[in-house]
Structures are given as structure tokens and as C-alpha cells.
């Protein structure tokens, strides 16, 4: 992708061809790891919470999106987590003409879920 549309951070865009066909939205679980861009190893979400000083009561409901099938290590692959950029391997590459923006939106009824 040459340049993202105005108003979009390229770190929050995903390449459609790189995303798994099925995604699951759930809350954070102890031991969850994500793959920050430009790193050689995954990092625990707990470390992110500590760095950003996220209160424990907020962590319990922290949303993440995972691939419906487990990764090579048997763990769920975190595709998206609130407040984190897209992993480098899921971002649009030069020459890509399409991108997807994954974001959260608050709904009026907290006990209701909507599939898009």
C-alpha cells in the first residue's frame, strides 16, 4: 500500500490476504502473547499492561481478537488487541491496494453482541 488514506495510522491497518478466515473476539487471558512489530519474539500482554499502567480491573475485560485456529505452538494467535498496532506480518505491504481497519466500538447494551 503506497500510503494509507488520510486519518489512518498505517500501524493499525491489516492486509486482507494475511488475516485468518475466521476470527474470535474474547477478553484477555493470563499467558496471552502478542507479536509486536519489529521484534524477534512474542511479548506477554501482561507486560504491555504493566508498561501502560493499565489497572487490574480493566484488564479483566480487555478485548483481543484471535485466529479461530491455533498457531504452530498450539497457542491462539492474537491478531488484534485494544491499544496495540497490527503485527508486522499482518500489515499491508508495498503494492497492496486494499487494507482493513480493525477497531472497537462501544455498544449501548453491554450484554449484546453483534457480528459484522
DSSP file (Angstrom, degrees, kcal/mol; ACC not computed):
  #  RESIDUE AA STRUCTURE BP1 BP2  ACC     N-H-->O    O-->H-N    N-H-->O    O-->H-N    TCO  KAPPA ALPHA  PHI   PSI    X-CA   Y-CA   Z-CA
    1    1 A X              0   0    0      0, 0.0     3,-0.2     0, 0.0    96,-0.1   0.000 360.0 360.0 360.0 121.2    0.0    0.0    0.0
    2    2 A X        -     0   0    0     94,-0.3     2,-0.3     1,-0.3    92,-0.1   0.959 360.0 -20.6 -60.0 -56.1    1.7    3.2   -1.2
    3    3 A X  S    S-     0   0    0      3,-0.0    -1,-0.3     7,-0.0     3,-0.1  -0.971  72.1-111.8-153.5 142.6    0.2    5.4    1.6
    4    4 A X        -     0   0    0     -2,-0.3     3,-0.1    -3,-0.2     6,-0.1  -0.313  46.6 -87.0 -71.8 158.1   -2.9    5.0    3.8
    5    5 A X    >   -     0   0    0      1,-0.1     3,-1.8     2,-0.1    -1,-0.1  -0.253  62.3 -78.2 -58.9 152.7   -5.9    7.2    3.4
    6    6 A X  T 3  S+     0   0    0      1,-0.2    -1,-0.1    -3,-0.1     3,-0.1  -0.230 118.2  26.0 -54.1 137.5   -5.8   10.4    5.3
    7    7 A X  T 3  S+     0   0    0      1,-0.2     2,-0.5    -3,-0.1    -1,-0.2   0.371  96.2 109.2  91.0  -4.3   -6.6   10.0    9.0
    8    8 A X    <   -     0   0    0     -3,-1.8     2,-0.6    -4,-0.1    -1,-0.2  -0.906  63.6-137.0-110.9 132.8   -5.5    6.3    9.3
    9    9 A X    >   -     0   0    0     -2,-0.5     3,-2.3     1,-0.1     4,-0.2  -0.750  13.2-142.7 -81.8 122.2   -2.4    5.2   11.1
   10   10 A X  G >  S+     0   0    0     -2,-0.6     3,-1.1     1,-0.3    82,-0.2   0.745  98.3  67.0 -61.0 -20.9   -0.7    2.5    8.9
   11   11 A X  G 3  S+     0   0    0      1,-0.2    75,-3.6    80,-0.1    -1,-0.3   0.624  99.9  50.8 -72.8 -11.2    0.2    0.6   12.0
   12   12 A X  G <  S+     0   0    0     -3,-2.3    90,-0.8    73,-0.2     2,-0.3   0.267  91.3  96.8-108.9   9.9   -3.5   -0.1   12.6
   13   13 A X  E <   -A  101   0A   0     -3,-1.1     2,-0.3    -4,-0.2    88,-0.2  -0.766  57.1-154.7-101.3 147.9   -4.2   -1.4    9.1
   14   14 A X  E     -A  100   0A   0     86,-2.9    86,-2.8    -2,-0.3     2,-0.5  -0.913  19.5-120.3-121.0 146.3   -4.3   -5.1    8.1
   15   15 A X    >>  -     0   0    0     75,-3.2     3,-1.5    -2,-0.3     4,-1.0  -0.759  20.6-142.9 -82.0 122.8   -3.7   -6.8    4.8
   16   16 A X  G >4 S+     0   0    0     -2,-0.5     3,-0.6     1,-0.3    -1,-0.1   0.866  99.9  53.8 -56.0 -38.0   -6.9   -8.8    3.9
   17   17 A X  G 34 S+     0   0    0      1,-0.2    -1,-0.3    -3,-0.1    -2,-0.0   0.678 106.9  53.0 -71.9 -16.4   -5.0  -11.6    2.4
   18   18 A X  G <4 S+     0   0    0     -3,-1.5    -1,-0.2    72,-0.2    -2,-0.2   0.655  89.3  93.1 -92.5 -17.8   -2.9  -12.0    5.6
   19   19 A X  S << S-     0   0    0     -4,-1.0     4,-0.1    -3,-0.6    -5,-0.0  -0.491  83.7-108.0 -78.1 144.7   -5.8  -12.3    8.0
   20   20 A X        -     0   0    0     -2,-0.2    -1,-0.1     1,-0.1    -2,-0.1  -0.300  26.7-119.0 -63.0 156.7   -7.2  -15.7    9.0
   21   21 A X  S    S+     0   0    0      1,-0.1     2,-0.4    46,-0.0    -1,-0.1   0.783  99.2  42.0 -71.4 -26.1  -10.6  -16.6    7.5
   22   22 A X        -     0   0    0     47,-0.0    46,-2.3     2,-0.0     2,-0.3  -0.984  68.5-175.6-126.4 133.2  -12.2  -16.9   11.0
   23   23 A X  E     -B   67   0B   0     -2,-0.4     2,-0.4    44,-0.2    44,-0.2  -0.933  10.0-154.2-124.7 148.4  -11.6  -14.6   13.9
   24   24 A X  E     -B   66   0B   0     42,-2.8    42,-2.9    -2,-0.3     2,-0.5  -0.986   6.9-149.1-124.1 131.2  -12.8  -14.8   17.5
   25   25 A X  E     +B   65   0B   0     -2,-0.4     2,-0.3    40,-0.2    40,-0.2  -0.868  36.3 141.1 -98.0 129.8  -13.3  -11.8   19.8
   26   26 A X  E     -B   64   0B   0     38,-2.5    38,-2.9    -2,-0.5     2,-0.2  -0.891  49.3 -85.2-151.4 179.2  -12.7  -12.5   23.5
   27   27 A X  E     -B   63   0B   0     -2,-0.3    36,-0.2    36,-0.2    34,-0.1  -0.561  56.1 -80.8 -92.0 161.9  -11.2  -11.0   26.6
   28   28 A X        -     0   0    0     34,-2.2     2,-0.3    31,-0.4    -1,-0.1  -0.229  44.8-158.1 -58.1 144.3   -7.6  -11.2   27.6
   29   29 A X    >   -     0   0    0     -3,-0.1     3,-2.3     0, 0.0    16,-0.2  -0.951  31.0 -90.2-126.1 148.7   -6.4  -14.4   29.4
   30   30 A X  T 3  S+     0   0    0     -2,-0.3    14,-0.0     1,-0.3     0, 0.0  -0.318 115.0  25.1 -55.0 132.2   -3.5  -15.0   31.6
   31   31 A X  T 3  S+     0   0    0      1,-0.3    -1,-0.3    -3,-0.0    -3,-0.0   0.308  83.6 149.5  93.6  -8.2   -0.5  -16.0   29.5
   32   32 A X    <   -     0   0    0     -3,-2.3    13,-2.5    12,-0.1    14,-0.5  -0.309  26.3-165.6 -58.6 140.0   -1.7  -14.3   26.2
   33   33 A X  E     -D   44   0C   0     43,-0.3    45,-0.6    11,-0.3     2,-0.3  -0.941   9.4-166.6-127.3 150.7    1.1  -13.2   24.0
   34   34 A X  E     -D   43   0C   0      9,-2.7     9,-3.1    -2,-0.3     2,-0.7  -0.882  24.5-121.5-129.8 165.7    1.2  -10.9   21.0
   35   35 A X        -     0   0    0     43,-0.4    53,-0.3    -2,-0.3     7,-0.1  -0.844  27.7-151.6-112.0  94.2    3.9  -10.2   18.4
   36   36 A X    >   -     0   0    0     -2,-0.7     3,-1.0     5,-0.3     5,-0.1  -0.296  31.1 -94.6 -62.9 148.9    4.9   -6.5   18.4
   37   37 A X  T 3  S+     0   0    0      1,-0.2    -1,-0.1    49,-0.2     3,-0.1  -0.303 106.7  18.6 -60.2 145.9    6.2   -5.1   15.2
   38   38 A X  T 3  S+     0   0    0      1,-0.2     2,-0.3    -3,-0.1    -1,-0.2   0.772  99.5 114.7  64.7  29.9    9.9   -5.1   14.7
   39   39 A X    <   -     0   0    0     -3,-1.0    -1,-0.2     1,-0.1     3,-0.1  -0.895  60.6-144.6-125.0 160.6   10.6   -7.7   17.4
   40   40 A X  S    S+     0   0    0     -2,-0.3     2,-0.3    -3,-0.1    -1,-0.1   0.437  82.9  39.5-101.5  -1.6   12.0  -11.2   17.2
   41   41 A X  S    S-     0   0    0     -5,-0.1    -5,-0.3    -7,-0.0    -1,-0.1  -0.991  85.7-102.1-146.2 152.0   10.0  -12.7   19.9
   42   42 A X        -     0   0    0     -2,-0.3     2,-0.4    -7,-0.1    -7,-0.2  -0.273  33.5-143.9 -69.1 162.9    6.4  -12.5   21.2
   43   43 A X  E     -D   34   0C   0     -9,-3.1    -9,-2.7    -4,-0.0     2,-0.2  -0.960  18.2-109.1-129.6 144.9    5.6  -10.5   24.3
   44   44 A X  E >>  -D   33   0C   0     -2,-0.4     4,-1.2   -11,-0.2     3,-0.8  -0.516  17.9-135.5 -73.2 139.4    3.1  -11.2   27.1
   45   45 A X  H 3> S+     0   0    0    -13,-2.5     4,-2.6     1,-0.2     5,-0.2   0.837 105.4  66.9 -61.1 -31.5    0.1   -8.9   27.2
   46   46 A X  H 3> S+     0   0    0    -14,-0.5     4,-2.2     1,-0.2    -1,-0.2   0.878  97.8  52.2 -56.6 -38.2    0.6   -8.6   30.9
   47   47 A X  H <> S+     0   0    0     -3,-0.8     4,-2.7     2,-0.2    -1,-0.2   0.891 107.7  51.5 -65.7 -39.8    3.9   -6.8   30.2
   48   48 A X  H  X S+     0   0    0     -4,-1.2     4,-2.4     2,-0.2    -2,-0.2   0.932 109.4  50.4 -60.7 -45.6    2.0   -4.3   28.0
   49   49 A X  H  X>S+     0   0    0     -4,-2.6     5,-2.6     1,-0.2     4,-0.5   0.907 112.0  47.6 -59.3 -42.5   -0.5   -3.7   30.8
   50   50 A X  H ><5S+     0   0    0     -4,-2.2     3,-0.7     3,-0.2    -1,-0.2   0.923 111.8  49.2 -65.9 -44.3    2.3   -3.1   33.2
   51   51 A X  H 3<5S+     0   0    0     -4,-2.7    -2,-0.2     1,-0.2    -1,-0.2   0.889 117.3  40.9 -61.8 -40.2    4.2   -0.7   30.9
   52   52 A X  H 3<5S-     0   0    0     -4,-2.4    -1,-0.2    -5,-0.2    -2,-0.2   0.434 109.6-123.7 -89.5   0.0    1.0    1.3   30.2
   53   53 A X  T <<5 +     0   0    0     -3,-0.7     2,-0.5    -4,-0.5    -3,-0.2   0.914  41.9 179.5  56.7  46.9   -0.1    1.2   33.8
   54   54 A X      < -     0   0    0     -5,-2.6    -1,-0.2    -6,-0.1     5,-0.1  -0.697  30.9-115.3 -80.4 124.9   -3.5   -0.4   32.9
   55   55 A X    >>  -     0   0    0     -2,-0.5     4,-1.6     1,-0.1     3,-1.2  -0.266  17.4-121.1 -63.1 145.4   -5.5   -1.1   36.1
   56   56 A X  H 3> S+     0   0    0      1,-0.3     4,-1.2     2,-0.2    -1,-0.1   0.848 111.6  58.6 -56.7 -38.0   -6.2   -4.7   37.0
   57   57 A X  H 34 S+     0   0    0      1,-0.2     4,-0.3     2,-0.2    -1,-0.3   0.778 107.6  47.3 -67.5 -24.0  -10.0   -4.1   36.9
   58   58 A X  H X4 S+     0   0    0     -3,-1.2     3,-1.0     1,-0.2    -1,-0.2   0.796 102.3  64.0 -82.0 -30.6   -9.7   -3.0   33.3
   59   59 A X  H >< S+     0   0    0     -4,-1.6     3,-1.9     1,-0.2   -31,-0.4   0.860  89.9  66.7 -61.4 -36.6   -7.5   -5.9   32.3
   60   60 A X  T 3< S+     0   0    0     -4,-1.2    -1,-0.2     1,-0.3    -2,-0.1   0.782 111.4  33.4 -59.1 -28.4  -10.3   -8.5   33.0
   61   61 A X  T <  S+     0   0    0     -3,-1.0     2,-0.3    -4,-0.3    -1,-0.3   0.159  83.3 138.5-113.1  18.0  -12.4   -7.1   30.2
   62   62 A X    <   -     0   0    0     -3,-1.9   -34,-2.2    -4,-0.1     2,-0.2  -0.495  51.3-129.0 -68.2 121.7   -9.6   -6.1   27.8
   63   63 A X  E     +B   27   0B   0     -2,-0.3    19,-1.9   -36,-0.2     2,-0.3  -0.485  31.8 171.5 -79.2 141.2  -10.7   -7.2   24.2
   64   64 A X  E     -BC  26  81B   0    -38,-2.9   -38,-2.5    17,-0.2     2,-0.4  -0.950  23.2-141.6-136.0 158.8   -8.5   -9.2   21.9
   65   65 A X  E     -BC  25  80B   0     15,-3.2    14,-2.9    -2,-0.3    15,-1.8  -0.992  23.9-174.5-122.6 128.9   -9.2  -10.9   18.6
   66   66 A X  E     -BC  24  78B   0    -42,-2.9   -42,-2.8    -2,-0.4    12,-0.2  -0.844  32.2 -98.2-122.8 157.3   -7.6  -14.3   17.9
   67   67 A X  E     -B   23   0B   0     10,-2.2   -44,-0.2    -2,-0.3    10,-0.2  -0.503  32.5-127.5 -68.2 142.3   -7.4  -16.6   14.9
   68   68 A X  E    S+     0   0B   0    -46,-2.3     2,-0.4    -2,-0.2    -1,-0.1   0.744  95.5  56.3 -66.7 -23.0  -10.0  -19.4   15.2
   69   69 A X  E    S-     0   0B   0    -47,-0.3     8,-0.5     8,-0.1    -2,-0.1  -0.866  95.6-108.1-109.6 146.8   -7.3  -22.0   14.7
   70   70 A X  E     - C   0  76B   0     -2,-0.4     6,-0.2     6,-0.2     5,-0.1  -0.317  33.0-115.3 -72.1 153.9   -4.3  -22.3   16.9
   71   71 A X    >   -     0   0    0      4,-3.2     3,-1.7    -4,-0.1    -1,-0.1   0.009  43.5 -78.7 -75.5-173.2   -0.8  -21.3   15.8
   72   72 A X  T 3  S+     0   0    0      1,-0.3    -1,-0.1     2,-0.1    -2,-0.1   0.802 130.3  52.1 -60.9 -31.4    2.2  -23.5   15.3
   73   73 A X  T 3  S-     0   0    0      2,-0.2    -1,-0.3     1,-0.0     3,-0.1   0.362 118.5-107.5 -89.8   7.1    3.0  -23.6   19.1
   74   74 A X  S <  S+     0   0    0     -3,-1.7     2,-0.2     1,-0.3    -2,-0.1   0.351  84.7 118.3  84.8  -7.0   -0.6  -24.6   20.0
   75   75 A X  S    S-     0   0    0     -5,-0.1    -4,-3.2     1,-0.1    -1,-0.3  -0.570  75.8 -99.7 -88.3 154.4   -1.4  -21.2   21.3
   76   76 A X  E     -C   70   0B   0     -6,-0.2     2,-0.6    -2,-0.2   -43,-0.3  -0.580  37.4-125.1 -70.6 133.9   -4.1  -18.9   19.9
   77   77 A X  E     -     0   0B   0     -8,-0.5   -10,-2.2    -2,-0.3     2,-0.6  -0.731  18.2-137.8 -82.8 118.3   -2.6  -16.3   17.6
   78   78 A X  E     +C   66   0B   0     -2,-0.6   -43,-0.4   -45,-0.6   -12,-0.3  -0.675  26.0 175.2 -78.0 120.5   -3.6  -12.8   18.8
   79   79 A X  E     +     0   0B   0    -14,-2.9     8,-0.5    -2,-0.6     2,-0.3   0.802  67.1   9.8 -92.2 -37.9   -4.4  -10.8   15.7
   80   80 A X  E     -C   65   0B   0    -15,-1.8   -15,-3.2     6,-0.1    -1,-0.3  -0.998  57.6-179.6-146.1 142.6   -5.6   -7.6   17.4
   81   81 A X  E >   -C   64   0B   0      3,-0.3     3,-2.3    -2,-0.3   -17,-0.2  -0.988  43.6 -95.1-141.6 138.5   -5.6   -6.3   20.9
   82   82 A X  T 3  S+     0   0    0    -19,-1.9     3,-0.1    -2,-0.3    21,-0.0  -0.248 110.0  13.9 -53.3 129.4   -7.0   -2.9   22.0
   83   83 A X  T 3  S+     0   0    0      1,-0.2     2,-0.3     0, 0.0    -1,-0.3   0.404 105.0 104.9  87.4  -1.8   -4.3   -0.3   22.1
   84   84 A X    <   -     0   0    0     -3,-2.3    -3,-0.3   -72,-0.0    -1,-0.2  -0.871  68.9-118.2-114.5 146.2   -1.7   -2.2   20.1
   85   85 A X        -     0   0    0     -2,-0.3   -73,-0.2     1,-0.1    -4,-0.1  -0.301  45.1 -84.8 -71.7 164.2   -0.6   -1.8   16.5
   86   86 A X        -     0   0    0    -75,-3.6   -49,-0.2     1,-0.1    -1,-0.1  -0.408  51.9 -98.7 -65.7 142.4   -1.1   -4.6   14.0
   87   87 A X    >>  -     0   0    0     -8,-0.5     3,-2.0     1,-0.1     4,-0.5  -0.364  34.2-116.5 -59.8 145.1    1.7   -7.3   13.9
   88   88 A X  G >4 S+     0   0    0    -53,-0.3     3,-1.1     1,-0.3    -1,-0.1   0.842 112.8  57.8 -55.4 -38.3    4.1   -6.6   11.1
   89   89 A X  G 34 S+     0   0    0      1,-0.2    -1,-0.3   -71,-0.0    -2,-0.1   0.599 107.7  48.5 -73.0  -8.7    3.3   -9.8    9.3
   90   90 A X  G <4 S+     0   0    0     -3,-2.0   -75,-3.2     2,-0.1    -1,-0.2   0.432  90.9 101.2-106.8  -1.3   -0.4   -8.8    9.0
   91   91 A X  S << S-     0   0    0     -3,-1.1   -77,-0.2    -4,-0.5   -80,-0.1  -0.464  84.2 -91.5 -83.4 154.8    0.1   -5.3    7.7
   92   92 A X        -     0   0    0    -82,-0.2     2,-0.2   -79,-0.2    -1,-0.1  -0.356  43.0-144.2 -60.8 143.8   -0.3   -4.2    4.1
   93   93 A X    >   -     0   0    0      1,-0.1     3,-2.5    -3,-0.1    -1,-0.1  -0.665  35.8 -71.7-105.1 162.6    2.9   -4.4    2.1
   94   94 A X  T 3  S+     0   0    0      1,-0.3    -1,-0.1    -2,-0.2     3,-0.1  -0.307 124.2  28.6 -52.9 133.7    4.1   -2.1   -0.7
   95   95 A X  T 3  S+     0   0    0      1,-0.4    -1,-0.3    -3,-0.1     2,-0.1   0.112  86.5 128.6  97.6 -20.4    2.0   -2.8   -3.7
   96   96 A X    <   -     0   0    0     -3,-2.5    -1,-0.4     1,-0.1   -94,-0.3  -0.466  40.4-166.4 -66.3 139.4   -1.1   -3.9   -1.7
   97   97 A X        +     0   0    0    -96,-0.1     2,-0.3    -2,-0.1    -1,-0.1   0.513  64.7  52.2-105.9  -7.7   -4.2   -2.0   -2.9
   98   98 A X        +     0   0    0      2,-0.0     2,-0.3   -97,-0.0   -82,-0.2  -0.927  56.2 177.9-130.5 153.4   -6.6   -2.9    0.0
   99   99 A X        -     0   0    0     -2,-0.3     2,-0.4   -84,-0.2   -84,-0.2  -0.985  18.2-140.1-149.7 156.3   -6.4   -2.7    3.7
  100  100 A X  E     -A   14   0A   0    -86,-2.8   -86,-2.9    -2,-0.3     2,-0.6  -0.960   9.4-149.5-119.4 136.5   -8.7   -3.5    6.6
  101  101 A X  E     -A   13   0A   0     -2,-0.4     2,-0.5   -88,-0.2   -88,-0.2  -0.936  11.0-162.2-105.2 119.0   -9.0   -1.3    9.8
  102  102 A X        +     0   0    0    -90,-0.8     2,-0.3    -2,-0.6    -2,-0.0  -0.893  25.6 150.8-100.6 125.8   -9.9   -3.4   12.9
  103  103 A X        -     0   0    0     -2,-0.5     2,-0.3   -21,-0.0   -21,-0.0  -0.976  40.7-113.1-149.9 161.6  -11.3   -1.2   15.7
  104  104 A X        -     0   0    0     -2,-0.3     2,-0.4   -41,-0.0    -2,-0.0  -0.742  23.0-168.1 -99.0 147.9  -13.6   -1.4   18.7
  105  105 A X        -     0   0    0     -2,-0.3     2,-0.2     0, 0.0    -2,-0.0  -1.000  23.0-122.7-133.2 132.6  -16.9    0.4   19.0
  106  106 A X        -     0   0    0     -2,-0.4     2,-0.3     2,-0.0     4,-0.0  -0.500  25.4-151.7 -73.3 140.3  -18.9    0.7   22.2
  107  107 A X        -     0   0    0     -2,-0.2     3,-0.1     5,-0.1     5,-0.0  -0.813  19.2-124.6-112.0 157.0  -22.4   -0.5   22.1
  108  108 A X  S    S+     0   0    0     -2,-0.3     2,-0.8     1,-0.2    -1,-0.1   0.836 100.9  54.2 -68.6 -34.3  -25.3    0.7   24.2
  109  109 A X    >   -     0   0    0      1,-0.1     3,-2.2     3,-0.1    -1,-0.2  -0.862  69.3-164.3-106.4 102.0  -26.3   -2.7   25.5
  110  110 A X  T 3  S+     0   0    0     -2,-0.8    -1,-0.1     1,-0.3    -2,-0.1   0.708  87.7  54.7 -61.9 -20.6  -23.2   -4.3   27.1
  111  111 A X  T 3  S+     0   0    0      2,-0.0     2,-0.4     0, 0.0    -1,-0.3   0.404  94.3  87.3 -92.9   3.8  -24.8   -7.8   27.2
  112  112 A X    <   -     0   0    0     -3,-2.2     2,-0.4    -5,-0.0    -5,-0.1  -0.826  58.3-163.9-105.5 142.5  -25.5   -7.7   23.5
  113  113 A X        -     0   0    0     -2,-0.4     2,-0.4     2,-0.0    -2,-0.0  -0.965   1.2-161.2-124.8 142.0  -23.1   -8.8   20.8
  114  114 A X        -     0   0    0     -2,-0.4     2,-0.4     2,-0.0    -2,-0.0  -0.983   8.7-146.1-124.3 132.0  -23.3   -8.1   17.1
  115  115 A X              0   0    0     -2,-0.4    -2,-0.0     1,-0.1     0, 0.0  -0.802 360.0 360.0 -95.2 136.8  -21.5  -10.0   14.3
  116  116 A X              0   0    0     -2,-0.4    -1,-0.1     0, 0.0    -2,-0.0   0.363 360.0 360.0-112.2 360.0  -20.4   -8.0   11.3
